[in-house]
Amino acid sequence: MGSASVDIYEELKAQLKDSKTEVLLPGDGQPYEESIKRWSEHCEKRAACVVKPTSPDAITTTLHFVRKHKISFVVRGGGHSTSGSNSILDSLVIDLSLMRGVTVDADTQTIRVEGGALWVDVDEEAAKYGLAIVGGTVNHTGVGGLTLGGGYGYLTGRYGLAIDNLLKVEIVLASGEQVVASETEYADLFWAMRGAGQNFGVVTAFTFRAWPQENPVFAGPLIFLPEKLVKVVEFMNAFHEKTDGDQVMILAIACPPPARAPVALTMLFHNGTLEEGQAFFKDLIDVGPVANMTGMMPYSALNAAMNQGQDHGGRRMFGGGAYKLPLEPSSVQKLFDEFIGFSTQERKNMQDSLLIFETIPYKKVIEVPNEKMAFANRGEYYNLATMIKWYEPEDDDTVREFSRGLLKKASQAAGVVADEKVRAAEGVGVYGNYVNPDVPASEVYGSNAKKLTELKHKYDPDNLFDGDTRLVPRPIVVVN
């Protein structure tokens, strides 16, 4: 499959004219230019056509069109992927951004979310009913991308992953058929959707289990100078032992504005009162931060607390690894020095980069076996990530090489062994939403990779959706 002449998209426009679907071409000015923007500039590509459907029927029509004309395409949800899988050059984008509806059923405590919704849409609507669902930590990310890859959030320690609270998905398959997948309908497809869903179709709606969340929460950042790093790590080691699942501690090595000086930045969360939160984190607060911005806030505002510095613009790349606690403070100090040394090189202008230790309690996560769903990152460890931001295309390869090398060192230093037997027993040790498509299937899906390949051939035998070339061992150009 490949690209097509611009004229052929007039045929698609005609087919969709009665569906309220927008069909944008490069000559359509600002609406088109806005449609190809992405969170990361290195993922921005000039598509030949951007289709913005408002219904599953419009998506079915579009899939029939791309199959008939052998046109490559991708699907865009929130536009946050840094792998480039949500953009394409000279071909077609199915952009779900007009499908952002959120419907709350307070009686059943369930929430139906359309495929193009952002977490801010969900957080704000759910709050009207005193409810919340497990979501991300930055609210302008898409619900679809985070959920289909697993979904860690502030409520994970209490309720598990987003996919653990997913009740069903409404999906348009490669054939154009519209189906509902759940534990009782298309159960094998539902198994695949929870962890590898980008490979099987276009999800037009998710239905989640919601949880009561009427009270505000204790949350916010503490910022420490580098000389306090050892004490911060010592508290993180203690956090691992004392959390009851209602707390989160995120440690980021960064050079935030305005000073652009190296710091250890922590983001704290306690699902409870001010007094409880301050008591739980007292030993960390007593270390002496240079800035303490913790306090009470509505849960609906929590996922916006880390938005600063995560706005659109610049080139970005995520990389993923894992770590176990307790950590040796001297090992973290070495990682701190190496990361800061790389990100503060004047020529490269990478001061907005982060090395992130996500201490999100995993007890609830590992209650679900890795074979229960396609997602295979359940183990007694935490996620580690790099989020590197840069501006010059000539630095792309340098960034990628540095990120991989640092994460490998970090995972080894933190006691996570990249051994197949360990991965099979304890989880793969890498979060699929943080890795690029060239990472082997065994490293992302572990022993689930074989079953996923079989299901791929069942539900998408022609590989129309190619969000993950690991599942089909042959050259493909279609990307989702």
Disulfide bonds with the S-S distance in Angstrom:
none
